[in-house]
Amino acid sequence: MKHIVKILTLLVTLSALWVGLLQASIIPKSYTWLLPLYFIVSLGCYGLLMVGVGLMQFPTCPQEAILLQQVCTKFHSLTIVDHDSCFVVLDILLL
Amino acid sequence: MELADRAIGLLLSVISLSIFTYYTFWVIILPFVETDHFVHKYFLPQEYAILIPVVIGVALVCFLMMFIGYVMLRSKRKNA
């Protein structure tokens, strides 16, 4: 409940600031809706850009994938599907 | 598989950058250009700079709420 109160207070202060700036005629009246909308659109664009950049830089670790494949086939061939030892081996590999 | 990921990431970033530059140009630079410059041909009238994001935003919010309602109804029907 506290988090949404924080977000709402932030929104209210920002809009109060914007209305105050408009009323004091520091900003021309034609920009009433334009500048907040511009910031919202640019924020969405920035989020999309970060998602795209993260996708491009995501590491696939091909060597670890091969090692993991070997471990899984080894355990499958032993026909002892022991989940605990599998996790222990995975932890050792990842460390 | 990582090539497909990188292609999608590149496409997303290109789309976001192009939208950002077009919108910046439209909103911030164009009001300071004289009205008989040829560049005005490539941009819609300024009212659309407000209308189009608002319409898209409203459509997105409607779609999100419909999706949430659909998921809630489906889980309720599964429980009952």
Backbone of each chain as nested JSON, in Angstrom:
{
  "chains": [
    {"id": "A", "residues": [
      {"number": 1, "name": "MET", "atoms": {"N": [0.83, -1.209, 0.0], "CA": [0.0, 0.0, 0.0], "C": [0.861, 1.254, 0.0]}},
      {"number": 2, "name": "LYS", "atoms": {"N": [2.047, 1.192, 0.652], "CA": [2.869, 2.394, 0.751], "C": [3.474, 2.764, -0.59]}},
      {"number": 3, "name": "HIS", "atoms": {"N": [3.753, 1.741, -1.406], "CA": [4.415, 2.025, -2.67], "C": [3.529, 2.834, -3.59]}},
      {"number": 4, "name": "ILE", "atoms": {"N": [2.226, 2.485, -3.62], "CA": [1.35, 3.214, -4.527], "C": [1.111, 4.625, -4.001]}},
      {"number": 5, "name": "VAL", "atoms": {"N": [1.169, 4.806, -2.677], "CA": [1.033, 6.167, -2.133], "C": [2.207, 7.026, -2.591]}},
      {"number": 6, "name": "LYS", "atoms": {"N": [3.406, 6.418, -2.571], "CA": [4.588, 7.158, -3.028], "C": [4.45, 7.554, -4.485]}},
      {"number": 7, "name": "ILE", "atoms": {"N": [4.025, 6.587, -5.326], "CA": [3.888, 6.873, -6.754], "C": [2.848, 7.965, -6.983]}},
      {"number": 8, "name": "LEU", "atoms": {"N": [1.726, 7.874, -6.246], "CA": [0.672, 8.874, -6.434], "C": [1.119, 10.262, -6.002]}},
      {"number": 9, "name": "THR", "atoms": {"N": [1.866, 10.348, -4.897], "CA": [2.337, 11.661, -4.455], "C": [3.298, 12.244, -5.474]}},
      {"number": 10, "name": "LEU", "atoms": {"N": [4.152, 11.366, -6.053], "CA": [5.073, 11.848, -7.089], "C": [4.312, 12.417, -8.275]}},
      {"number": 11, "name": "LEU", "atoms": {"N": [3.276, 11.674, -8.703], "CA": [2.471, 12.132, -9.837], "C": [1.785, 13.456, -9.535]}},
      {"number": 12, "name": "VAL", "atoms": {"N": [1.222, 13.584, -8.299], "CA": [0.505, 14.802, -7.935], "C": [1.467, 15.991, -7.899]}},
      {"number": 13, "name": "THR", "atoms": {"N": [2.686, 15.783, -7.337], "CA": [3.627, 16.909, -7.281], "C": [4.06, 17.328, -8.672]}},
      {"number": 14, "name": "LEU", "atoms": {"N": [4.295, 16.342, -9.567], "CA": [4.701, 16.686, -10.93], "C": [3.623, 17.483, -11.645]}},
      {"number": 15, "name": "SER", "atoms": {"N": [2.361, 17.054, -11.518], "CA": [1.282, 17.768, -12.204], "C": [1.077, 19.144, -11.595]}},
      {"number": 16, "name": "ALA", "atoms": {"N": [1.25, 19.257, -10.264], "CA": [1.112, 20.572, -9.628], "C": [2.187, 21.521, -10.14]}},
      {"number": 17, "name": "LEU", "atoms": {"N": [3.407, 20.988, -10.25], "CA": [4.513, 21.798, -10.785], "C": [4.213, 22.267, -12.2]}},
      {"number": 18, "name": "TRP", "atoms": {"N": [3.689, 21.336, -13.016], "CA": [3.4, 21.665, -14.406], "C": [2.314, 22.727, -14.509]}},
      {"number": 19, "name": "VAL", "atoms": {"N": [1.232, 22.564, -13.736], "CA": [0.143, 23.546, -13.759], "C": [0.63, 24.901, -13.248]}},
      {"number": 20, "name": "GLY", "atoms": {"N": [1.49, 24.873, -12.211], "CA": [2.041, 26.126, -11.699], "C": [2.868, 26.869, -12.742]}},
      {"number": 21, "name": "LEU", "atoms": {"N": [3.697, 26.092, -13.474], "CA": [4.516, 26.711, -14.51], "C": [3.646, 27.313, -15.609]}},
      {"number": 22, "name": "LEU", "atoms": {"N": [2.545, 26.603, -15.941], "CA": [1.654, 27.109, -16.975], "C": [0.974, 28.403, -16.538]}},
      {"number": 23, "name": "GLN", "atoms": {"N": [0.468, 28.404, -15.287], "CA": [-0.285, 29.562, -14.798], "C": [0.59, 30.785, -14.692]}},
      {"number": 24, "name": "ALA", "atoms": {"N": [1.879, 30.561, -14.352], "CA": [2.77, 31.719, -14.211], "C": [3.254, 32.205, -15.556]}},
      {"number": 25, "name": "SER", "atoms": {"N": [2.707, 31.671, -16.641], "CA": [3.013, 32.044, -18.031], "C": [4.498, 31.949, -18.339]}},
      {"number": 26, "name": "ILE", "atoms": {"N": [5.186, 31.025, -17.674], "CA": [6.582, 30.803, -18.046], "C": [6.618, 29.989, -19.333]}},
      {"number": 27, "name": "ILE", "atoms": {"N": [5.618, 29.097, -19.484], "CA": [5.546, 28.259, -20.687], "C": [4.331, 28.721, -21.487]}},
      {"number": 28, "name": "PRO", "atoms": {"N": [4.433, 28.87, -22.808], "CA": [3.261, 29.267, -23.608], "C": [2.15, 28.235, -23.531]}},
      {"number": 29, "name": "LYS", "atoms": {"N": [0.89, 28.742, -23.623], "CA": [-0.259, 27.884, -23.357], "C": [-0.407, 26.77, -24.397]}},
      {"number": 30, "name": "SER", "atoms": {"N": [0.202, 26.928, -25.58], "CA": [0.006, 25.9, -26.597], "C": [0.739, 24.606, -26.242]}},
      {"number": 31, "name": "TYR", "atoms": {"N": [1.65, 24.673, -25.252], "CA": [2.408, 23.481, -24.891], "C": [1.779, 22.705, -23.749]}},
      {"number": 32, "name": "THR", "atoms": {"N": [0.51, 22.994, -23.432], "CA": [-0.117, 22.374, -22.258], "C": [-0.005, 20.871, -22.274]}},
      {"number": 33, "name": "TRP", "atoms": {"N": [-0.514, 20.281, -23.378], "CA": [-0.517, 18.828, -23.41], "C": [0.728, 18.277, -24.063]}},
      {"number": 34, "name": "LEU", "atoms": {"N": [1.444, 19.131, -24.794], "CA": [2.483, 18.597, -25.657], "C": [3.689, 18.093, -24.883]}},
      {"number": 35, "name": "LEU", "atoms": {"N": [4.18, 18.895, -23.928], "CA": [5.44, 18.503, -23.294], "C": [5.325, 17.282, -22.378]}},
      {"number": 36, "name": "PRO", "atoms": {"N": [4.273, 17.144, -21.516], "CA": [4.177, 15.895, -20.737], "C": [4.027, 14.671, -21.618]}},
      {"number": 37, "name": "LEU", "atoms": {"N": [3.238, 14.822, -22.707], "CA": [3.075, 13.705, -23.633], "C": [4.401, 13.342, -24.283]}},
      {"number": 38, "name": "TYR", "atoms": {"N": [5.191, 14.378, -24.587], "CA": [6.498, 14.119, -25.179], "C": [7.376, 13.325, -24.233]}},
      {"number": 39, "name": "PHE", "atoms": {"N": [7.323, 13.689, -22.924], "CA": [8.149, 12.961, -21.966], "C": [7.682, 11.527, -21.804]}},
      {"number": 40, "name": "ILE", "atoms": {"N": [6.355, 11.319, -21.82], "CA": [5.844, 9.953, -21.682], "C": [6.264, 9.105, -22.876]}},
      {"number": 41, "name": "VAL", "atoms": {"N": [6.132, 9.69, -24.092], "CA": [6.513, 8.941, -25.29], "C": [8.005, 8.638, -25.275]}},
      {"number": 42, "name": "SER", "atoms": {"N": [8.821, 9.62, -24.843], "CA": [10.256, 9.358, -24.834], "C": [10.616, 8.325, -23.779]}},
      {"number": 43, "name": "LEU", "atoms": {"N": [9.88, 8.292, -22.645], "CA": [10.13, 7.259, -21.638], "C": [9.826, 5.879, -22.189]}},
      {"number": 44, "name": "GLY", "atoms": {"N": [8.687, 5.754, -22.916], "CA": [8.368, 4.472, -23.53], "C": [9.416, 4.051, -24.54]}},
      {"number": 45, "name": "CYS", "atoms": {"N": [9.897, 5.036, -25.335], "CA": [10.936, 4.749, -26.314], "C": [12.209, 4.271, -25.637]}},
      {"number": 46, "name": "TYR", "atoms": {"N": [12.552, 4.928, -24.519], "CA": [13.756, 4.547, -23.787], "C": [13.644, 3.13, -23.257]}},
      {"number": 47, "name": "GLY", "atoms": {"N": [12.454, 2.774, -22.722], "CA": [12.263, 1.408, -22.241], "C": [12.44, 0.389, -23.346]}},
      {"number": 48, "name": "LEU", "atoms": {"N": [11.828, 0.693, -24.51], "CA": [11.938, -0.211, -25.648], "C": [13.389, -0.343, -26.101]}},
      {"number": 49, "name": "LEU", "atoms": {"N": [14.119, 0.785, -26.075], "CA": [15.524, 0.752, -26.472], "C": [16.33, -0.126, -25.539]}},
      {"number": 50, "name": "MET", "atoms": {"N": [16.067, -0.021, -24.215], "CA": [16.808, -0.836, -23.251], "C": [16.515, -2.32, -23.453]}},
      {"number": 51, "name": "VAL", "atoms": {"N": [15.24, -2.641, -23.769], "CA": [14.89, -4.04, -24.025], "C": [15.631, -4.554, -25.253]}},
      {"number": 52, "name": "GLY", "atoms": {"N": [15.664, -3.715, -26.323], "CA": [16.367, -4.131, -27.531], "C": [17.851, -4.315, -27.306]}},
      {"number": 53, "name": "VAL", "atoms": {"N": [18.475, -3.384, -26.566], "CA": [19.906, -3.479, -26.3], "C": [20.205, -4.696, -25.434]}},
      {"number": 54, "name": "GLY", "atoms": {"N": [19.349, -4.951, -24.437], "CA": [19.556, -6.123, -23.59], "C": [19.435, -7.409, -24.369]}},
      {"number": 55, "name": "LEU", "atoms": {"N": [18.468, -7.464, -25.3], "CA": [18.319, -8.64, -26.147], "C": [19.561, -8.868, -26.993]}},
      {"number": 56, "name": "MET", "atoms": {"N": [20.105, -7.751, -27.507], "CA": [21.266, -7.899, -28.374], "C": [22.48, -8.379, -27.597]}},
      {"number": 57, "name": "GLN", "atoms": {"N": [22.602, -7.948, -26.312], "CA": [23.805, -8.28, -25.575], "C": [23.654, -9.49, -24.693]}},
      {"number": 58, "name": "PHE", "atoms": {"N": [22.532, -10.246, -24.83], "CA": [22.328, -11.354, -23.926], "C": [23.328, -12.462, -24.226]}},
      {"number": 59, "name": "PRO", "atoms": {"N": [24.111, -12.944, -23.221], "CA": [25.108, -13.974, -23.512], "C": [24.473, -15.36, -23.5]}},
      {"number": 60, "name": "THR", "atoms": {"N": [24.82, -16.171, -24.476], "CA": [24.243, -17.506, -24.531], "C": [25.166, -18.569, -23.953]}},
      {"number": 61, "name": "CYS", "atoms": {"N": [26.444, -18.238, -23.705], "CA": [27.401, -19.163, -23.089], "C": [27.408, -20.519, -23.777]}},
      {"number": 62, "name": "PRO", "atoms": {"N": [27.91, -20.626, -24.997], "CA": [27.843, -21.908, -25.714], "C": [28.659, -23.01, -25.06]}},
      {"number": 63, "name": "GLN", "atoms": {"N": [29.82, -22.651, -24.43], "CA": [30.631, -23.708, -23.822], "C": [29.915, -24.333, -22.642]}},
      {"number": 64, "name": "GLU", "atoms": {"N": [29.304, -23.454, -21.802], "CA": [28.572, -24.001, -20.662], "C": [27.388, -24.838, -21.105]}},
      {"number": 65, "name": "ALA", "atoms": {"N": [26.791, -24.467, -22.241], "CA": [25.657, -25.259, -22.748], "C": [26.12, -26.663, -23.114]}},
      {"number": 66, "name": "ILE", "atoms": {"N": [27.299, -26.766, -23.738], "CA": [27.824, -28.084, -24.127], "C": [28.128, -28.908, -22.877]}},
      {"number": 67, "name": "LEU", "atoms": {"N": [28.77, -28.263, -21.864], "CA": [29.083, -28.969, -20.622], "C": [27.812, -29.488, -19.958]}},
      {"number": 68, "name": "LEU", "atoms": {"N": [26.793, -28.619, -19.934], "CA": [25.525, -28.997, -19.311], "C": [24.909, -30.182, -20.033]}},
      {"number": 69, "name": "GLN", "atoms": {"N": [24.99, -30.138, -21.345], "CA": [24.457, -31.246, -22.152], "C": [25.168, -32.544, -21.79]}},
      {"number": 70, "name": "GLN", "atoms": {"N": [26.503, -32.475, -21.631], "CA": [27.259, -33.681, -21.282], "C": [26.834, -34.216, -19.925]}},
      {"number": 71, "name": "VAL", "atoms": {"N": [26.67, -33.318, -18.957], "CA": [26.253, -33.746, -17.615], "C": [24.896, -34.419, -17.668]}},
      {"number": 72, "name": "CYS", "atoms": {"N": [23.966, -33.812, -18.399], "CA": [22.615, -34.38, -18.453], "C": [22.619, -35.747, -19.114]}},
      {"number": 73, "name": "THR", "atoms": {"N": [23.389, -35.908, -20.208], "CA": [23.405, -37.211, -20.878], "C": [24.076, -38.246, -19.986]}},
      {"number": 74, "name": "LYS", "atoms": {"N": [25.115, -37.818, -19.242], "CA": [25.781, -38.754, -18.34], "C": [24.808, -39.26, -17.29]}},
      {"number": 75, "name": "PHE", "atoms": {"N": [24.07, -38.346, -16.687], "CA": [23.126, -38.77, -15.656], "C": [22.001, -39.602, -16.236]}},
      {"number": 76, "name": "HIS", "atoms": {"N": [21.612, -39.305, -17.453], "CA": [20.549, -40.089, -18.084], "C": [21.024, -41.505, -18.356]}},
      {"number": 77, "name": "SER", "atoms": {"N": [22.32, -41.636, -18.761], "CA": [22.821, -42.967, -19.069], "C": [22.945, -43.806, -17.801]}},
      {"number": 78, "name": "LEU", "atoms": {"N": [23.226, -43.16, -16.653], "CA": [23.306, -43.907, -15.401], "C": [21.943, -44.383, -14.925]}},
      {"number": 79, "name": "THR", "atoms": {"N": [20.874, -43.884, -15.486], "CA": [19.482, -44.225, -15.157], "C": [19.189, -44.061, -13.682]}},
      {"number": 80, "name": "ILE", "atoms": {"N": [19.923, -43.197, -13.021], "CA": [19.565, -42.865, -11.65], "C": [19.181, -41.388, -11.689]}},
      {"number": 81, "name": "VAL", "atoms": {"N": [17.891, -41.092, -11.768], "CA": [17.468, -39.697, -11.865], "C": [17.488, -39.121, -10.456]}},
      {"number": 82, "name": "ASP", "atoms": {"N": [18.719, -38.728, -10.041], "CA": [18.891, -38.214, -8.675], "C": [18.933, -36.688, -8.759]}},
      {"number": 83, "name": "HIS", "atoms": {"N": [17.846, -36.008, -8.355], "CA": [17.788, -34.565, -8.544], "C": [18.789, -33.827, -7.674]}},
      {"number": 84, "name": "ASP", "atoms": {"N": [19.047, -34.342, -6.425], "CA": [19.952, -33.598, -5.524], "C": [21.364, -33.557, -6.055]}},
      {"number": 85, "name": "SER", "atoms": {"N": [21.88, -34.736, -6.476], "CA": [23.261, -34.742, -6.972], "C": [23.36, -33.95, -8.26]}},
      {"number": 86, "name": "CYS", "atoms": {"N": [22.257, -33.947, -9.072], "CA": [22.276, -33.146, -10.309], "C": [22.45, -31.682, -9.978]}},
      {"number": 87, "name": "PHE", "atoms": {"N": [21.715, -31.224, -8.92], "CA": [21.827, -29.823, -8.563], "C": [23.193, -29.509, -7.997]}},
      {"number": 88, "name": "VAL", "atoms": {"N": [23.788, -30.471, -7.235], "CA": [25.116, -30.229, -6.664], "C": [26.129, -30.067, -7.777]}},
      {"number": 89, "name": "VAL", "atoms": {"N": [26.045, -30.963, -8.789], "CA": [26.981, -30.875, -9.903], "C": [26.786, -29.554, -10.648]}},
      {"number": 90, "name": "LEU", "atoms": {"N": [25.518, -29.139, -10.831], "CA": [25.243, -27.886, -11.532], "C": [25.836, -26.707, -10.77]}},
      {"number": 91, "name": "ASP", "atoms": {"N": [25.72, -26.755, -9.397], "CA": [26.284, -25.665, -8.604], "C": [27.786, -25.602, -8.772]}},
      {"number": 92, "name": "ILE", "atoms": {"N": [28.425, -26.784, -8.78], "CA": [29.877, -26.782, -8.92], "C": [30.271, -26.238, -10.282]}},
      {"number": 93, "name": "LEU", "atoms": {"N": [29.512, -26.611, -11.317], "CA": [29.808, -26.126, -12.654], "C": [29.666, -24.613, -12.747]}},
      {"number": 94, "name": "LEU", "atoms": {"N": [28.55, -24.098, -12.138], "CA": [28.285, -22.674, -12.267], "C": [29.284, -21.851, -11.483]}},
      {"number": 95, "name": "LEU", "atoms": {"N": [29.765, -22.404, -10.351], "CA": [30.739, -21.65, -9.572], "C": [32.092, -21.7, -10.273]}}
    ]},
    {"id": "B", "residues": [
      {"number": 1, "name": "MET", "atoms": {"N": [20.39, -19.598, -32.72], "CA": [19.293, -18.966, -31.976], "C": [19.665, -17.575, -31.505]}},
      {"number": 2, "name": "GLU", "atoms": {"N": [20.955, -17.373, -31.22], "CA": [21.277, -16.04, -30.715], "C": [21.223, -15.021, -31.839]}},
      {"number": 3, "name": "LEU", "atoms": {"N": [21.358, -15.47, -33.087], "CA": [21.238, -14.53, -34.2], "C": [19.819, -13.986, -34.302]}},
      {"number": 4, "name": "ALA", "atoms": {"N": [18.823, -14.859, -34.071], "CA": [17.433, -14.396, -34.106], "C": [17.188, -13.389, -32.98]}},
      {"number": 5, "name": "ASP", "atoms": {"N": [17.751, -13.696, -31.774], "CA": [17.6, -12.761, -30.655], "C": [18.197, -11.411, -30.999]}},
      {"number": 6, "name": "ARG", "atoms": {"N": [19.421, -11.462, -31.592], "CA": [20.094, -10.192, -31.88], "C": [19.348, -9.429, -32.962]}},
      {"number": 7, "name": "ALA", "atoms": {"N": [18.77, -10.164, -33.936], "CA": [18.017, -9.478, -34.991], "C": [16.798, -8.783, -34.416]}},
      {"number": 8, "name": "ILE", "atoms": {"N": [16.08, -9.491, -33.514], "CA": [14.89, -8.88, -32.911], "C": [15.279, -7.679, -32.052]}},
      {"number": 9, "name": "GLY", "atoms": {"N": [16.401, -7.822, -31.309], "CA": [16.862, -6.698, -30.488], "C": [17.208, -5.491, -31.338]}},
      {"number": 10, "name": "LEU", "atoms": {"N": [17.903, -5.745, -32.455], "CA": [18.26, -4.656, -33.359], "C": [17.022, -3.994, -33.921]}},
      {"number": 11, "name": "LEU", "atoms": {"N": [16.034, -4.811, -34.322], "CA": [14.8, -4.253, -34.88], "C": [14.089, -3.371, -33.869]}},
      {"number": 12, "name": "LEU", "atoms": {"N": [14.002, -3.879, -32.618], "CA": [13.344, -3.102, -31.566], "C": [14.032, -1.765, -31.331]}},
      {"number": 13, "name": "SER", "atoms": {"N": [15.396, -1.791, -31.254], "CA": [16.094, -0.536, -30.979], "C": [15.965, 0.433, -32.138]}},
      {"number": 14, "name": "VAL", "atoms": {"N": [15.99, -0.107, -33.386], "CA": [15.85, 0.782, -34.546], "C": [14.478, 1.433, -34.541]}},
      {"number": 15, "name": "ILE", "atoms": {"N": [13.424, 0.63, -34.251], "CA": [12.065, 1.176, -34.204], "C": [11.956, 2.259, -33.134]}},
      {"number": 16, "name": "SER", "atoms": {"N": [12.508, 1.974, -31.937], "CA": [12.366, 2.948, -30.853], "C": [13.127, 4.229, -31.176]}},
      {"number": 17, "name": "LEU", "atoms": {"N": [14.346, 4.098, -31.762], "CA": [15.12, 5.297, -32.093], "C": [14.428, 6.123, -33.166]}},
      {"number": 18, "name": "SER", "atoms": {"N": [13.858, 5.446, -34.174], "CA": [13.205, 6.202, -35.243], "C": [11.967, 6.927, -34.711]}},
      {"number": 19, "name": "ILE", "atoms": {"N": [11.185, 6.219, -33.856], "CA": [9.999, 6.877, -33.283], "C": [10.423, 8.09, -32.457]}},
      {"number": 20, "name": "PHE", "atoms": {"N": [11.52, 7.916, -31.682], "CA": [11.958, 9.019, -30.832], "C": [12.404, 10.216, -31.646]}},
      {"number": 21, "name": "THR", "atoms": {"N": [13.22, 9.986, -32.696], "CA": [13.702, 11.125, -33.484], "C": [12.572, 11.795, -34.23]}},
      {"number": 22, "name": "TYR", "atoms": {"N": [11.633, 10.987, -34.797], "CA": [10.518, 11.587, -35.527], "C": [9.677, 12.453, -34.603]}},
      {"number": 23, "name": "TYR", "atoms": {"N": [9.383, 11.91, -33.395], "CA": [8.535, 12.659, -32.478], "C": [9.228, 13.906, -31.955]}},
      {"number": 24, "name": "THR", "atoms": {"N": [10.549, 13.78, -31.676], "CA": [11.293, 14.965, -31.223], "C": [11.258, 16.049, -32.276]}},
      {"number": 25, "name": "PHE", "atoms": {"N": [11.55, 15.664, -33.521], "CA": [11.535, 16.614, -34.616], "C": [10.178, 17.287, -34.732]}},
      {"number": 26, "name": "TRP", "atoms": {"N": [9.119, 16.453, -34.662], "CA": [7.761, 16.931, -34.839], "C": [7.394, 17.972, -33.794]}},
      {"number": 27, "name": "VAL", "atoms": {"N": [7.691, 17.614, -32.488], "CA": [7.177, 18.428, -31.401], "C": [8.066, 19.627, -31.123]}},
      {"number": 28, "name": "ILE", "atoms": {"N": [9.404, 19.401, -31.176], "CA": [10.276, 20.456, -30.656], "C": [10.853, 21.317, -31.754]}},
      {"number": 29, "name": "ILE", "atoms": {"N": [11.277, 20.699, -32.871], "CA": [12.005, 21.503, -33.857], "C": [11.049, 22.186, -34.819]}},
      {"number": 30, "name": "LEU", "atoms": {"N": [9.954, 21.475, -35.197], "CA": [9.1, 22.0, -36.259], "C": [8.422, 23.337, -35.949]}},
      {"number": 31, "name": "PRO", "atoms": {"N": [8.003, 23.616, -34.688], "CA": [7.386, 24.933, -34.447], "C": [8.32, 26.1, -34.731]}},
      {"number": 32, "name": "PHE", "atoms": {"N": [9.641, 25.86, -34.753], "CA": [10.561, 26.969, -34.98], "C": [10.975, 27.103, -36.424]}},
      {"number": 33, "name": "VAL", "atoms": {"N": [10.371, 26.302, -37.311], "CA": [10.697, 26.379, -38.73], "C": [9.612, 27.188, -39.418]}},
      {"number": 34, "name": "GLU", "atoms": {"N": [9.975, 28.01, -40.434], "CA": [8.947, 28.805, -41.122], "C": [7.966, 27.893, -41.832]}},
      {"number": 35, "name": "THR", "atoms": {"N": [6.748, 28.383, -41.996], "CA": [5.675, 27.509, -42.474], "C": [5.794, 27.174, -43.953]}},
      {"number": 36, "name": "ASP", "atoms": {"N": [6.671, 27.833, -44.727], "CA": [6.73, 27.459, -46.132], "C": [7.988, 26.687, -46.464]}},
      {"number": 37, "name": "HIS", "atoms": {"N": [8.612, 26.09, -45.422], "CA": [9.755, 25.211, -45.654], "C": [9.243, 23.876, -46.183]}},
      {"number": 38, "name": "PHE", "atoms": {"N": [10.062, 23.195, -47.032], "CA": [9.569, 21.964, -47.646], "C": [9.424, 20.834, -46.644]}},
      {"number": 39, "name": "VAL", "atoms": {"N": [10.113, 20.922, -45.493], "CA": [10.124, 19.821, -44.523], "C": [8.738, 19.589, -43.928]}},
      {"number": 40, "name": "HIS", "atoms": {"N": [7.9, 20.636, -43.928], "CA": [6.568, 20.484, -43.349], "C": [5.72, 19.468, -44.098]}},
      {"number": 41, "name": "LYS", "atoms": {"N": [6.113, 19.156, -45.355], "CA": [5.349, 18.179, -46.116], "C": [5.421, 16.79, -45.492]}},
      {"number": 42, "name": "TYR", "atoms": {"N": [6.594, 16.499, -44.842], "CA": [6.802, 15.138, -44.361], "C": [6.184, 14.89, -43.001]}},
      {"number": 43, "name": "PHE", "atoms": {"N": [5.639, 15.928, -42.381], "CA": [5.066, 15.751, -41.049], "C": [3.596, 16.103, -41.081]}},
      {"number": 44, "name": "LEU", "atoms": {"N": [2.8, 15.327, -40.338], "CA": [1.374, 15.599, -40.239], "C": [1.16, 16.898, -39.463]}},
      {"number": 45, "name": "PRO", "atoms": {"N": [-0.052, 17.475, -39.538], "CA": [-0.342, 18.684, -38.75], "C": [-0.14, 18.454, -37.257]}},
      {"number": 46, "name": "GLN", "atoms": {"N": [0.12, 19.535, -36.552], "CA": [0.548, 19.405, -35.154], "C": [-0.497, 18.817, -34.218]}},
      {"number": 47, "name": "GLU", "atoms": {"N": [-1.791, 18.872, -34.616], "CA": [-2.8, 18.309, -33.696], "C": [-2.614, 16.812, -33.57]}},
      {"number": 48, "name": "TYR", "atoms": {"N": [-2.115, 16.175, -34.667], "CA": [-1.955, 14.728, -34.617], "C": [-0.844, 14.315, -33.672]}},
      {"number": 49, "name": "ALA", "atoms": {"N": [0.083, 15.281, -33.368], "CA": [1.158, 14.935, -32.431], "C": [0.613, 14.666, -31.047]}},
      {"number": 50, "name": "ILE", "atoms": {"N": [-0.573, 15.212, -30.744], "CA": [-1.21, 14.922, -29.46], "C": [-2.155, 13.745, -29.594]}},
      {"number": 51, "name": "LEU", "atoms": {"N": [-2.912, 13.72, -30.716], "CA": [-3.961, 12.708, -30.858], "C": [-3.408, 11.296, -30.901]}},
      {"number": 52, "name": "ILE", "atoms": {"N": [-2.357, 11.098, -31.736], "CA": [-1.915, 9.725, -31.997], "C": [-1.383, 9.04, -30.739]}},
      {"number": 53, "name": "PRO", "atoms": {"N": [-0.497, 9.68, -29.914], "CA": [-0.072, 8.981, -28.686], "C": [-1.222, 8.742, -27.72]}},
      {"number": 54, "name": "VAL", "atoms": {"N": [-2.164, 9.709, -27.645], "CA": [-3.284, 9.514, -26.71], "C": [-4.139, 8.336, -27.143]}},
      {"number": 55, "name": "VAL", "atoms": {"N": [-4.4, 8.241, -28.459], "CA": [-5.22, 7.122, -28.954], "C": [-4.526, 5.796, -28.697]}},
      {"number": 56, "name": "ILE", "atoms": {"N": [-3.192, 5.774, -28.984], "CA": [-2.444, 4.535, -28.758], "C": [-2.446, 4.16, -27.284]}},
      {"number": 57, "name": "GLY", "atoms": {"N": [-2.258, 5.179, -26.397], "CA": [-2.246, 4.915, -24.961], "C": [-3.577, 4.371, -24.472]}},
      {"number": 58, "name": "VAL", "atoms": {"N": [-4.669, 4.988, -24.947], "CA": [-5.995, 4.53, -24.522], "C": [-6.242, 3.108, -25.006]}},
      {"number": 59, "name": "ALA", "atoms": {"N": [-5.85, 2.822, -26.258], "CA": [-6.041, 1.467, -26.787], "C": [-5.237, 0.456, -25.985]}},
      {"number": 60, "name": "LEU", "atoms": {"N": [-3.999, 0.842, -25.603], "CA": [-3.157, -0.065, -24.818], "C": [-3.781, -0.359, -23.472]}},
      {"number": 61, "name": "VAL", "atoms": {"N": [-4.279, 0.704, -22.799], "CA": [-4.881, 0.502, -21.471], "C": [-6.124, -0.379, -21.581]}},
      {"number": 62, "name": "CYS", "atoms": {"N": [-6.941, -0.151, -22.616], "CA": [-8.134, -0.992, -22.824], "C": [-7.746, -2.441, -23.036]}},
      {"number": 63, "name": "PHE", "atoms": {"N": [-6.728, -2.655, -23.868], "CA": [-6.31, -4.018, -24.143], "C": [-5.806, -4.696, -22.879]}},
      {"number": 64, "name": "LEU", "atoms": {"N": [-5.0, -3.958, -22.061], "CA": [-4.484, -4.529, -20.817], "C": [-5.621, -4.921, -19.882]}},
      {"number": 65, "name": "MET", "atoms": {"N": [-6.611, -4.021, -19.745], "CA": [-7.698, -4.325, -18.817], "C": [-8.524, -5.498, -19.304]}},
      {"number": 66, "name": "MET", "atoms": {"N": [-8.735, -5.576, -20.637], "CA": [-9.486, -6.712, -21.164], "C": [-8.734, -8.007, -20.911]}},
      {"number": 67, "name": "PHE", "atoms": {"N": [-7.402, -7.951, -21.103], "CA": [-6.615, -9.151, -20.891], "C": [-6.679, -9.601, -19.44]}},
      {"number": 68, "name": "ILE", "atoms": {"N": [-6.55, -8.617, -18.501], "CA": [-6.596, -8.973, -17.092], "C": [-7.958, -9.561, -16.736]}},
      {"number": 69, "name": "GLY", "atoms": {"N": [-9.041, -8.933, -17.26], "CA": [-10.373, -9.446, -16.977], "C": [-10.571, -10.846, -17.516]}},
      {"number": 70, "name": "TYR", "atoms": {"N": [-10.035, -11.083, -18.724], "CA": [-10.17, -12.403, -19.33], "C": [-9.45, -13.456, -18.503]}},
      {"number": 71, "name": "VAL", "atoms": {"N": [-8.222, -13.139, -18.055], "CA": [-7.463, -14.109, -17.261], "C": [-8.166, -14.376, -15.932]}},
      {"number": 72, "name": "MET", "atoms": {"N": [-8.69, -13.301, -15.316], "CA": [-9.379, -13.501, -14.038], "C": [-10.616, -14.366, -14.203]}},
      {"number": 73, "name": "LEU", "atoms": {"N": [-11.396, -14.104, -15.28], "CA": [-12.607, -14.907, -15.506], "C": [-12.257, -16.359, -15.748]}},
      {"number": 74, "name": "ARG", "atoms": {"N": [-11.153, -16.571, -16.518], "CA": [-10.803, -17.943, -16.842], "C": [-10.371, -18.71, -15.601]}},
      {"number": 75, "name": "SER", "atoms": {"N": [-9.615, -18.031, -14.7], "CA": [-9.169, -18.747, -13.499], "C": [-10.339, -18.997, -12.567]}},
      {"number": 76, "name": "LYS", "atoms": {"N": [-11.326, -18.051, -12.567], "CA": [-12.491, -18.26, -11.699], "C": [-13.317, -19.436, -12.159]}},
      {"number": 77, "name": "ARG", "atoms": {"N": [-13.426, -19.559, -13.533], "CA": [-14.225, -20.659, -14.051], "C": [-13.544, -21.988, -13.783]}},
      {"number": 78, "name": "LYS", "atoms": {"N": [-12.195, -21.977, -13.761], "CA": [-11.484, -23.235, -13.509], "C": [-11.652, -23.657, -12.063]}},
      {"number": 79, "name": "ASN", "atoms": {"N": [-11.703, -22.634, -11.146], "CA": [-11.848, -22.992, -9.728], "C": [-13.231, -23.543, -9.436]}},
      {"number": 80, "name": "ALA", "atoms": {"N": [-14.254, -22.978, -10.062], "CA": [-15.649, -23.332, -9.732], "C": [-16.106, -24.655, -10.338]}}
    ]}
  ]
}
